[in-house]
């Protein structure tokens, strides 16, 4: 800390909000395991750094409010105030940590039990933390533990339904490719989803609607072996944390991934790959006048300007509608229709504006899918085998083309298998291009097996 003094460090990450919290927890653990063998000078050195870091984390100016980084700051303060309970202000710091933590959970967990930082993997991580905090508070006879237990269990439904038939999370937001933790909830439905049916019992429902939170998840059935149809439709702009330009994004799975997104790259916002994965080009979305919407870290914070508006389900089909009004002067309304008998997906996009614009609808395909264009029809093949047909209908003149692994004039058609993947996989992207003020495009995805 003498090399990286607070407020004057040569490294901007030395006093990063979450890093500082984790460092305090590491300092305390170091002291706990070494206090019986270190001399007094070393002990004083460690304790002085612990106290200094605790004061910094308690400062309102340092606190990362309404963000999971702030939650970890509060976790560190709880550990500090508990372990060093005789230190001045320990009672205040404990109260402060619980108060701030509760404010964060109230803000970031919706009434539907969805974590609103735009990424299923963060939903899991925060749920896991809430479970740990619950256990801590209950063990210390703090009634806040009972409240957290209710919140923890409320988060289970989204965690169950968001899992794809292949057992993986969809790579929404900053969710890397990965499978869920199977031990978070001892619930038959969650266990079934998390283990691909190796444990538990299939949920009775096949659809989950979190309309206020911005997610609808549809499937034809709960199956094993990666089989089945799965659709995720999102318009979840409730916070800026981990937000990609994925407004009205659709993911489509039929026995395998068909419509995907690029996946995350990392958190260096100056990196071209990071800029790409946060952009609209990396998602199944609309581009207006060849310009991307403002992306993280300079995102526009037009919360709720993209949102889901309705969901209607019958025995034959489910229709979900959402709108995106983040564009200046352009409104996009997208409706998805899941045809349950054929497992087809119909998407209708309606763009309205007072002036003429160029519109591009992008459809990102899974890495091993090739797309063959014939007019307004695209055949999707995997290893030479037809797997789906895509048909476009519009009253406006449209052109359809496919791009794969493009590097210029901008990145397009790349998939990132893991974080900081510097050798991304080229993928095919269908581009539906049109000009006008008001345009309607109907897109039908029909599986062929």
DOPA-178007 format. One line per 5 residues: number of its first residue (from 0); their letters; for each residue x, y, z of C-alpha. Coordinates in pm, 1 decimal, padded with zeros to 6 digits. Example, Ala and Ser with C-alpha at 12.3 -4.5 7.8 and 13.67 -1.06 7.14 Angstrom:
2
0	as	01230.0:-00450.0:00780.0 | 01367.0:-00106.0:00714.0;
//
This chain:
449
0	xxxxx	00000.0:00000.0:00000.0 | 00302.2:00224.2:00028.5 | 00367.1:00162.6:-00341.9 | 00000.9:00219.0:-00429.9 | -00125.3:00483.9:-00185.5;
5	xxxxx	-00496.2:00550.0:-00190.6 | -00576.8:00841.3:-00419.9 | -00230.9:00845.7:-00576.8 | -00165.7:00500.2:-00718.2 | 00015.8:00451.5:-01051.5;
10	xxxxx	-00224.1:00164.4:-01127.3 | -00593.0:00248.0:-01169.3 | -00693.6:-00104.5:-01063.6 | -00509.5:-00089.6:-00729.3 | -00811.3:00075.9:-00567.6;
15	xxxxx	-01081.5:-00066.1:-00789.6 | -01407.6:-00092.7:-00594.2 | -01445.2:-00471.6:-00592.2 | -01069.4:-00535.2:-00585.8 | -01039.7:-00330.4:-00267.2;
20	xxxxx	-01319.4:-00529.6:-00104.4 | -01156.7:-00859.5:-00189.7 | -00819.9:-00731.1:-00069.4 | -00967.7:-00648.5:00271.9 | -01108.9:-00999.7:00298.7;
25	xxxxx	-00767.8:-01140.2:00200.6 | -00592.6:-00917.7:00459.2 | -00824.5:-01047.4:00732.5 | -00773.2:-01408.7:00630.0 | -00396.1:-01354.6:00623.3;
30	xxxxx	-00403.0:-01208.7:00971.7 | -00626.0:-01486.9:01104.7 | -00398.0:-01768.6:00988.3 | -00069.8:-01595.2:01075.9 | -00137.1:-01404.8:01399.2;
35	xxxxx	00015.3:-01675.9:01619.4 | 00346.0:-01685.7:01434.3 | 00413.4:-01326.6:01323.0 | 00590.4:-01067.0:01536.1 | 00424.6:-00757.0:01675.3;
40	xxxxx	00558.9:-00524.1:01405.7 | 00418.5:-00741.4:01128.6 | 00087.0:-00773.8:01309.2 | 00066.1:-00396.4:01352.2 | 00145.0:-00350.0:00983.2;
45	xxxxx	-00130.4:-00587.8:00873.7 | -00387.6:-00445.2:01116.0 | -00312.4:-00085.7:01016.0 | -00372.0:-00172.6:00651.7 | -00692.0:-00355.9:00741.9;
50	xxxxx	-00823.1:-00056.8:00936.4 | -00731.2:00186.9:00658.3 | -00902.9:-00028.6:00396.4 | -01211.5:-00069.4:00614.9 | -01246.5:00307.6:00648.1;
55	xxxxx	-01215.9:00349.0:00271.1 | -01483.4:00085.9:00205.3 | -01711.7:00256.3:00454.9 | -01679.6:00588.1:00274.7 | -01989.4:00686.2:00076.5;
60	xxxxx	-01771.1:00846.5:-00192.8 | -01594.5:00513.5:-00255.5 | -01906.9:00299.0:-00245.6 | -02024.9:00147.3:-00576.9 | -02393.3:00203.8:-00518.8;
65	xxxxx	-02658.8:-00022.3:-00673.9 | -02399.9:-00256.3:-00824.0 | -02272.8:-00601.6:-00735.2 | -01930.9:-00447.6:-00667.6 | -02093.0:-00251.9:-00385.2;
70	xxxxx	-02238.2:-00577.0:-00252.4 | -01887.9:-00720.6:-00223.4 | -01776.6:-00401.3:-00048.3 | -02052.6:-00456.1:00206.9 | -01953.9:-00821.1:00243.4;
75	xxxxx	-01599.0:-00712.5:00326.9 | -01730.0:-00460.8:00581.8 | -01941.5:-00730.0:00747.7 | -01639.0:-00957.3:00782.0 | -01427.6:-00668.4:00909.7;
80	xxxxx	-01681.3:-00546.5:01166.1 | -01745.3:-00901.5:01286.3 | -01382.1:-01009.7:01314.8 | -01261.8:-00680.5:01465.9 | -01572.4:-00613.8:01672.8;
85	xxxxx	-01374.7:-00426.5:01941.4 | -01255.4:-00163.6:01693.9 | -01427.8:00173.3:01701.8 | -01715.4:00208.6:01453.3 | -01749.6:-00167.7:01404.5;
90	xxxxx	-02117.0:-00158.1:01508.3 | -02183.7:00131.1:01271.2 | -02002.4:-00042.2:00985.7 | -02205.4:-00359.0:01035.6 | -02529.0:-00159.4:01031.6;
95	xxxxx	-02407.5:00037.8:00729.5 | -02321.7:-00279.8:00537.6 | -02660.8:-00440.4:00603.5 | -02847.5:-00120.4:00513.0 | -02659.3:-00070.6:00187.0;
100	xxxxx	-02684.9:-00438.5:00099.1 | -03060.4:-00433.7:00150.0 | -03092.3:-00121.5:-00067.8 | -02897.7:-00297.3:-00343.5 | -03106.0:-00615.1:-00331.1;
105	xxxxx	-03429.5:-00413.5:-00330.7 | -03309.2:-00228.7:-00639.7 | -03155.3:-00512.3:-00837.5 | -03385.7:-00808.7:-00768.5 | -03722.7:-00757.0:-00935.4;
110	xxxxx	-04055.7:-00851.8:-00783.1 | -04041.5:-01147.3:-01023.8 | -03715.9:-01265.9:-00865.0 | -03488.6:-01167.7:-01154.6 | -03148.1:-01010.8:-01100.3;
115	xxxxx	-03146.9:-00701.8:-01322.3 | -02779.8:-00678.6:-01418.6 | -02855.5:-00823.4:-01760.7 | -02667.9:-01154.6:-01731.7 | -02789.9:-01501.3:-01620.3;
120	xxxxx	-02446.5:-01587.1:-01479.5 | -02467.6:-01282.9:-01252.1 | -02816.2:-01390.4:-01145.4 | -02656.5:-01715.5:-01031.8 | -02359.3:-01544.6:-00863.9;
125	xxxxx	-02576.9:-01300.8:-00670.7 | -02818.1:-01576.1:-00567.5 | -02523.3:-01777.2:-00438.5 | -02401.4:-01475.3:-00239.0 | -02749.4:-01411.8:-00098.5;
130	xxxxx	-02761.6:-01773.7:00018.2 | -02429.0:-01729.6:00196.6 | -02538.0:-01402.9:00358.7 | -02862.7:-01568.9:00467.0 | -02668.6:-01844.3:00641.3;
135	xxxxx	-02444.6:-01588.7:00813.5 | -02731.1:-01377.8:00944.5 | -02937.0:-01677.1:01058.8 | -02633.3:-01818.3:01241.9 | -02600.1:-01482.8:01420.0;
140	xxxxx	-02973.1:-01464.8:01505.5 | -03022.6:-01164.4:01280.9 | -03379.5:-01150.7:01140.6 | -03244.1:-01019.0:00810.9 | -03152.8:-01379.2:00735.0;
145	xxxxx	-03520.4:-01477.1:00707.7 | -03579.9:-01193.9:00461.1 | -03284.4:-01305.8:00251.5 | -03411.9:-01663.7:00254.0 | -03733.7:-01549.1:00088.2;
150	xxxxx	-03540.2:-01349.7:-00168.7 | -03306.6:-01640.3:-00239.6 | -03593.3:-01878.9:-00307.4 | -03774.3:-01623.6:-00523.4 | -03472.0:-01621.8:-00758.2;
155	xxxxx	-03497.3:-01995.2:-00822.5 | -03766.2:-01986.0:-01092.0 | -03569.8:-01767.6:-01332.6 | -03254.5:-01968.1:-01260.2 | -03444.7:-02284.8:-01355.1;
160	xxxxx	-03608.8:-02172.3:-01677.4 | -03317.0:-01977.5:-01824.4 | -03110.1:-02297.5:-01859.0 | -03104.9:-02428.3:-02217.2 | -03186.4:-02791.7:-02306.7;
165	xxxxx	-02813.3:-02863.5:-02345.8 | -02757.3:-02765.9:-01982.0 | -02576.3:-02439.4:-02057.2 | -02667.7:-02080.7:-01982.9 | -02759.0:-01867.5:-02284.0;
170	xxxxx	-02472.6:-01622.5:-02332.0 | -02683.2:-01315.9:-02258.2 | -02493.6:-01004.5:-02148.1 | -02165.8:-01087.1:-01977.0 | -02250.5:-01455.0:-01932.7;
175	xxxxx	-01963.7:-01675.0:-02055.1 | -02026.1:-02024.8:-02184.4 | -02090.4:-02239.5:-01880.6 | -02326.7:-02459.8:-01687.0 | -02515.6:-02370.6:-01368.5;
180	xxxxx	-02419.9:-02471.4:-01017.6 | -02629.4:-02779.4:-00943.2 | -02628.6:-02738.8:-00563.5 | -02781.4:-02390.9:-00529.0 | -03139.1:-02507.6:-00470.6;
185	xxxxx	-03257.1:-02848.5:-00355.2 | -03567.1:-02813.0:-00570.2 | -03677.0:-03095.0:-00804.4 | -03742.3:-02860.4:-01098.4 | -03415.3:-02672.8:-01063.8;
190	xxxxx	-03220.8:-02996.2:-01025.9 | -03383.3:-03135.5:-01340.0 | -03292.4:-02828.5:-01546.0 | -02941.0:-02797.4:-01405.0 | -02855.5:-03166.6:-01453.9;
195	xxxxx	-03037.9:-03221.4:-01785.5 | -03278.5:-03459.6:-01617.2 | -03018.5:-03670.6:-01437.9 | -03170.8:-03559.6:-01108.8 | -03493.7:-03403.5:-00991.2;
200	xxxxx	-03832.6:-03387.0:-01161.2 | -03926.4:-03189.0:-01472.1 | -04122.5:-02870.2:-01394.8 | -04488.8:-02886.5:-01492.2 | -04473.2:-02555.1:-01683.0;
205	xxxxx	-04279.6:-02514.7:-02007.8 | -04301.2:-02136.0:-02028.7 | -04187.8:-01864.2:-01790.3 | -04291.0:-01502.2:-01835.5 | -04101.4:-01231.0:-01647.5;
210	xxxxx	-04264.1:-00944.2:-01832.8 | -04167.7:-00660.2:-01598.1 | -03809.7:-00784.9:-01578.8 | -03782.2:-00819.0:-01956.3 | -03749.1:-01194.7:-02013.0;
215	xxxxx	-03974.3:-01459.1:-02164.9 | -03849.8:-01817.8:-02194.2 | -04042.3:-02071.9:-02401.0 | -03982.8:-02441.5:-02466.4 | -04176.4:-02726.4:-02618.9;
220	xxxxx	-04098.1:-02968.5:-02335.9 | -03846.6:-03061.6:-02069.9 | -03622.1:-03321.2:-02227.6 | -03288.1:-03493.1:-02184.7 | -02984.7:-03526.9:-02406.1;
225	xxxxx	-02999.1:-03169.9:-02533.5 | -03316.7:-03228.3:-02732.4 | -03604.9:-02985.2:-02748.0 | -03697.9:-02634.0:-02856.6 | -03607.9:-02329.2:-02648.5;
230	xxxxx	-03665.4:-01959.4:-02714.0 | -03544.6:-01666.3:-02504.7 | -03677.2:-01317.7:-02582.5 | -03526.9:-01025.2:-02391.9 | -03585.0:-00654.6:-02345.1;
235	xxxxx	-03436.1:-00614.1:-02000.2 | -03293.5:-00262.6:-01987.5 | -03341.5:-00192.9:-01616.3 | -02982.1:-00105.7:-01525.4 | -02656.2:-00027.8:-01704.0;
240	xxxxx	-02455.1:-00302.3:-01534.2 | -02333.1:-00560.9:-01787.2 | -02582.6:-00425.2:-02040.2 | -02519.6:-00513.0:-02403.3 | -02709.0:-00358.0:-02694.3;
245	xxxxx	-02929.7:-00666.2:-02709.4 | -03269.7:-00497.5:-02702.4 | -03543.7:-00731.0:-02834.3 | -03285.0:-01002.5:-02885.8 | -03413.5:-01352.3:-02969.2;
250	xxxxx	-03228.6:-01678.8:-02907.5 | -03357.8:-01993.5:-03076.9 | -03259.1:-02351.9:-02997.6 | -03399.2:-02662.3:-03165.4 | -03205.9:-02974.2:-03063.9;
255	xxxxx	-02900.7:-02743.6:-03092.8 | -02821.8:-02373.2:-03100.3 | -02955.8:-02193.5:-03408.4 | -02981.7:-01823.1:-03320.7 | -02708.5:-01715.0:-03081.5;
260	xxxxx	-02517.1:-01402.6:-02991.4 | -02144.2:-01337.0:-02988.1 | -02096.6:-01402.5:-02616.9 | -01884.6:-01184.0:-02388.8 | -01517.1:-01105.4:-02438.5;
265	xxxxx	-01409.7:-00915.7:-02125.2 | -01412.4:-00584.7:-01943.3 | -01141.2:-00384.2:-02119.1 | -01368.9:-00132.5:-02286.3 | -01090.6:-00003.6:-02512.5;
270	xxxxx	-01050.1:-00346.9:-02673.4 | -01209.7:-00387.8:-03017.5 | -01350.0:-00729.8:-02928.1 | -01512.1:-00589.0:-02613.8 | -01663.1:-00304.9:-02814.3;
275	xxxxx	-01797.8:-00555.9:-03065.1 | -01963.0:-00794.9:-02818.3 | -02137.5:-00503.6:-02644.7 | -02261.1:-00362.9:-02975.6 | -02589.8:-00428.1:-03154.9;
280	xxxxx	-02392.2:-00608.3:-03427.4 | -02323.4:-00898.6:-03190.2 | -02694.8:-00962.2:-03128.1 | -03015.6:-01042.8:-03315.1 | -03128.5:-00684.9:-03327.2;
285	xxxxx	-03194.7:-00379.2:-03543.2 | -02935.0:-00139.8:-03685.7 | -03056.4:00205.0:-03794.7 | -02857.1:00405.2:-04052.0 | -02551.7:00183.0:-03999.0;
290	xxxxx	-02497.6:00328.9:-03652.3 | -02477.6:00141.8:-03326.6 | -02659.0:00256.8:-03015.8 | -02438.5:00396.2:-02735.7 | -02272.4:00100.3:-02567.1;
295	xxxxx	-02106.4:00035.1:-02232.1 | -01927.3:00222.3:-02076.7 | -02101.7:00515.1:-02249.3 | -02445.3:00358.5:-02264.9 | -02740.2:00599.0:-02285.8;
300	xxxxx	-02919.7:00485.5:-01967.0 | -03257.4:00506.3:-02139.7 | -03399.0:00258.8:-01891.1 | -03728.8:00096.9:-01987.6 | -03710.1:00244.7:-02338.1;
305	xxxxx	-03678.4:-00116.5:-02445.8 | -03928.4:-00341.1:-02273.3 | -04166.6:-00631.9:-02313.6 | -04528.6:-00521.8:-02337.2 | -04748.5:-00831.5:-02364.6;
310	xxxxx	-04753.4:-01210.4:-02362.9 | -05045.6:-01431.1:-02465.8 | -05035.8:-01810.3:-02464.4 | -05279.1:-02069.6:-02599.5 | -05252.4:-02442.0:-02660.3;
315	xxxxx	-05143.7:-02373.9:-03019.2 | -04904.3:-02079.3:-02985.7 | -04751.1:-01813.6:-02764.9 | -04712.9:-01452.9:-02880.0 | -04485.6:-01206.7:-02699.0;
320	xxxxx	-04438.7:-00841.8:-02796.4 | -04180.6:-00581.9:-02701.5 | -04071.8:-00234.5:-02810.5 | -03738.7:-00056.2:-02845.6 | -03742.6:00323.6:-02839.7;
325	xxxxx	-03371.8:00383.9:-02779.5 | -03323.2:00504.4:-03138.1 | -03364.6:00875.5:-03204.3 | -03683.4:00916.0:-03408.2 | -03738.3:00542.8:-03468.2;
330	xxxxx	-03957.5:00295.6:-03283.5 | -03919.1:-00078.6:-03326.9 | -04190.6:-00319.4:-03220.4 | -04104.9:-00688.8:-03231.3 | -04346.7:-00975.9:-03181.1;
335	xxxxx	-04236.5:-01336.7:-03157.1 | -04477.1:-01622.9:-03216.6 | -04389.9:-01974.6:-03103.3 | -04591.2:-02232.7:-03300.5 | -04612.1:-02528.0:-03065.7;
340	xxxxx	-04704.0:-02801.7:-03310.9 | -04413.9:-02741.8:-03549.3 | -04176.4:-02564.5:-03307.1 | -04147.1:-02286.5:-03564.8 | -04057.5:-01932.7:-03463.7;
345	xxxxx	-04221.9:-01636.5:-03636.6 | -04082.0:-01288.2:-03576.3 | -04254.5:-00969.6:-03691.2 | -04060.8:-00642.0:-03681.0 | -04239.2:-00310.8:-03730.3;
350	xxxxx	-04023.7:00001.6:-03764.4 | -04196.5:00340.8:-03759.1 | -04043.3:00685.1:-03810.4 | -04128.4:01026.7:-03953.9 | -03818.9:01028.3:-04178.3;
355	xxxxx	-03664.1:00771.8:-04410.8 | -03394.1:00545.9:-04266.9 | -03185.3:00246.2:-04356.7 | -03285.2:-00054.4:-04146.3 | -03085.7:-00373.2:-04102.4;
360	xxxxx	-03212.8:-00674.8:-03912.1 | -02933.8:-00909.8:-03800.4 | -02960.3:-01281.6:-03728.4 | -02645.9:-01438.0:-03575.6 | -02614.9:-01811.7:-03639.6;
365	xxxxx	-02437.7:-02080.0:-03437.8 | -02074.8:-02143.9:-03542.6 | -02128.9:-02465.7:-03740.4 | -02427.6:-02338.6:-03939.7 | -02386.9:-02229.9:-04300.6;
370	xxxxx	-02650.9:-02012.3:-04465.3 | -02744.1:-02033.7:-04834.1 | -02948.0:-01740.9:-04969.4 | -03206.9:-01778.2:-05244.3 | -03405.2:-01456.5:-05278.4;
375	xxxxx	-03591.7:-01403.9:-04953.3 | -03533.7:-01759.5:-04834.5 | -03226.6:-01883.2:-04648.5 | -03147.5:-02250.0:-04594.1 | -02951.5:-02330.7:-04280.3;
380	xxxxx	-02720.3:-02629.8:-04302.9 | -02491.0:-02796.8:-04053.5 | -02218.2:-03019.3:-04195.6 | -02414.5:-03037.8:-04518.7 | -02741.1:-03140.1:-04352.8;
385	xxxxx	-03039.3:-02899.0:-04375.3 | -03157.7:-02810.4:-04025.1 | -03389.6:-02511.4:-04075.5 | -03542.4:-02278.2:-04330.6 | -03573.0:-01901.1:-04286.1;
390	xxxxx	-03827.1:-01703.8:-04490.7 | -03854.5:-01324.6:-04505.0 | -04167.6:-01135.9:-04610.1 | -04199.3:-00758.6:-04634.2 | -04406.6:-00492.8:-04806.1;
395	xxxxx	-04085.2:-00293.3:-04833.1 | -03817.6:-00392.4:-05080.9 | -03555.8:-00592.7:-04893.8 | -03222.8:-00749.7:-04977.1 | -03093.2:-01051.0:-04791.6;
400	xxxxx	-02727.2:-01142.8:-04764.0 | -02493.9:-01338.4:-04538.3 | -02167.6:-01218.1:-04384.5 | -01918.8:-01442.0:-04204.6 | -01615.7:-01341.7:-03998.9;
405	xxxxx	-01605.2:-00981.4:-04119.4 | -01325.0:-00754.4:-03995.5 | -01383.5:-00441.1:-04204.9 | -01538.6:-00184.7:-04204.6 | -01651.9:-00322.0:-03867.9;
410	xxxxx	-01650.3:-00655.3:-03686.0 | -01942.8:-00883.1:-03765.7 | -01996.1:-01257.2:-03746.5 | -01774.8:-01371.1:-03458.4 | -01837.7:-01600.6:-03161.9;
415	xxxxx	-01638.4:-01602.5:-02836.1 | -01623.2:-01944.4:-02674.3 | -01467.4:-01810.8:-02353.3 | -01367.2:-01486.2:-02186.5 | -01069.2:-01313.3:-02348.0;
420	xxxxx	-01088.0:-01546.0:-02645.9 | -00841.6:-01386.3:-02887.2 | -00914.3:-01642.8:-03157.8 | -01292.8:-01611.1:-03195.3 | -01483.1:-01842.6:-03426.6;
425	xxxxx	-01621.4:-01692.6:-03749.4 | -01998.9:-01727.2:-03772.6 | -02261.8:-01649.7:-04033.9 | -02490.2:-01349.7:-03990.0 | -02802.5:-01300.5:-04202.0;
430	xxxxx	-02860.0:-00933.1:-04285.0 | -03202.6:-00813.6:-04399.7 | -03156.2:-00465.1:-04548.1 | -03426.1:-00211.2:-04638.9 | -03492.0:00162.1:-04670.3;
435	xxxxx	-03796.4:00366.8:-04575.6 | -03969.3:00532.1:-04285.3 | -04224.9:00266.5:-04193.4 | -04124.5:-00092.9:-04259.7 | -04258.6:-00431.7:-04158.6;
440	xxxxx	-04065.2:-00756.2:-04191.8 | -04193.6:-01103.1:-04106.6 | -03931.8:-01370.9:-04044.8 | -04021.1:-01738.6:-04014.8 | -03777.3:-01997.7:-03878.2;
445	xxxx	-03894.2:-02351.6:-03953.3 | -03694.2:-02647.7:-03818.4 | -03651.4:-02931.4:-04066.8 | -03614.7:-03219.6:-03822.7;
//
